[in-house]
Amino acid sequence: MGILQDKQNILKGIANKAVEGARYAKNMHDVLAQLASEVNTQLAGSATGERAAFILNDAASELNDVASALREAESKMATYSNRLAS
């Protein structure tokens, strides 16, 4: 049972890091979205402002995708860990 427990502990550690990464990515997404909104407000009507807001929104969207992937990875690891325990 020692090896099984070690595998479960490793998976739990990885899952915890995935959740931590998802939280971090979500926070960064929120910051970028807020920054994009502020840039858009401050530079409304200028091509530079619109382009900057677009880039920030795109980055925020990509971070949201990363957070979703990390949450999915955590879920799959939890499922695998439960299978090991059975």
N, C-alpha and C positions, 0 to 999 in steps of 0.2 A: 504493500500500500504506500510505501514511502515515495516511490517514483511517481505514482499517480498523484499523490498530494503535491509533490514538487511541480508537476506539470500544471496542476490546477492553480497553484500559487503564481507560477510564471504567467499563465493566461490572465489571472486576475490583475497582476501588475501591469501587463500590457493593456488590458481593458481600461484600467484606471488612467494610464497615460493617454489613451485614446480619448477618454472623456475629458481629461484636462486639456488636451489639444483642441477638442471641439469647443470647449468653453472659451479658450483663448481666441480661436478663429472667430467665434460669434462676437466676442467683445471687439475685436479688430474690425469686423464687419460693421458693427454699430458705429464705431468711431469714424470709419471711412464714409459711411452713409451720412453721418452728421456733417463731416467736413465737406462732402460733396454739396450738401444742401447750403452750407454757409458760403462756399465758393460761388455757387449758382446765384445766391442772393446778392453777394457783394459785387459780382462781375456780370450781373444780368445784362444781356444784350450784347456782350462782347464775345467775339469768336474764341478768344483765349479762355475766358471763363466757362463758356459752354463746353469747350474741349476738355478743360481740366475737370469739370464736373462729370463729364462722360467717362474719363479715365478713372476717376475715383469710384464712380458707380460700378464700373466694370470690375475694378479690383474688389469692391465689396461683394459683388455677385460671386466672383471666383472664391473668395474666402467662405462664403456661405456654402458653396459646393464642397469645399474642403471639410467644413464642419459636418456636413451631412455624411460625407464618406467616413469620417472618423466615428460618428455615431453608429453608422451601419457596421463598421468593423468591430466596435465594442459589442454590439448586439450579437454578431456572429461568433465572437470569442466567448461570450456568455453562454450561447447555445452549445458550443463545443465543450466548454467546461462542464456544463450540465450532463452532456453525454458521457464524458469521462467519469463523472460521479456515479452514473447508473451502473 
